[in-house]
């Protein structure tokens, strides 16, 4: 599952992380650029909600696997009769 948490700030590699220890000037910080702040905020919020959705799906899947007895297959319902298809009688 892909993480969306590092959208604005790219996921650093191990070598970049080790090199940042010696970066006392703070010049090595890099980030994903957006045309303006509003678009950057929108992209970050979207990524946050995608992460929330992924976490919820994972939690539901784990719960279902731990409690299979709570989820019984429901019988298929008969298709609903379409509304407004009554035939009109001619006089």
WOJO-V613942 format. One record per residue. RES is the residue in one small letter. PHI is phi in degrees with one decimal (* if undefined). PSI is psi in whole degrees, 0 to 359 (NA if undefined). Layout:
RES|PHI|PSI  RES|PHI|PSI
This chain:
x|*|132  x|-80.1|134  x|-87.6|138  x|-105.1|5  x|-69.5|336  x|-102.8|39  x|-68.0|307  x|-73.6|323  x|-111.8|120  x|-62.1|153  x|-71.6|116  x|-74.7|149  x|-81.2|172  x|-62.5|317  x|-65.5|322  x|-64.9|320  x|-64.3|317  x|-66.1|319  x|-66.6|334  x|-70.4|342  x|-63.4|323  x|-88.5|357  x|-86.6|81  x|-78.5|339  x|-82.5|347  x|72.3|27  x|-90.2|353  x|-92.3|3  x|-72.2|128  x|-127.3|152  x|-148.1|163  x|-77.3|129  x|-94.9|142  x|-120.0|157  x|-58.0|324  x|-152.5|174  x|-64.6|323  x|-64.5|318  x|-68.3|321  x|-61.7|317  x|-63.5|316  x|-60.6|316  x|-66.8|321  x|-68.6|318  x|-65.6|319  x|-60.4|316  x|-63.7|321  x|-61.9|315  x|-69.5|328  x|-64.5|321  x|-66.0|318  x|-60.2|314  x|-60.5|317  x|-62.8|319  x|-63.9|319  x|-64.3|316  x|-61.0|318  x|-65.4|319  x|-65.8|317  x|-64.6|318  x|-63.0|317  x|-64.6|317  x|-62.3|317  x|-62.5|321  x|-72.2|331  x|-82.2|337  x|-132.0|64  x|-66.8|337  x|-70.4|342  x|-82.2|347  x|-118.1|92  x|-97.2|139  x|-63.6|125  x|-83.3|143  x|-66.8|148  x|-71.1|132  x|-81.7|153  x|-66.1|144  x|-60.4|142  x|-69.7|144  x|-75.5|128  x|-61.5|142  x|-85.1|141  x|83.2|20  x|-108.4|14  x|-66.4|133  x|-76.1|137  x|-89.5|138  x|-86.6|141  x|-91.0|146  x|-102.6|NA
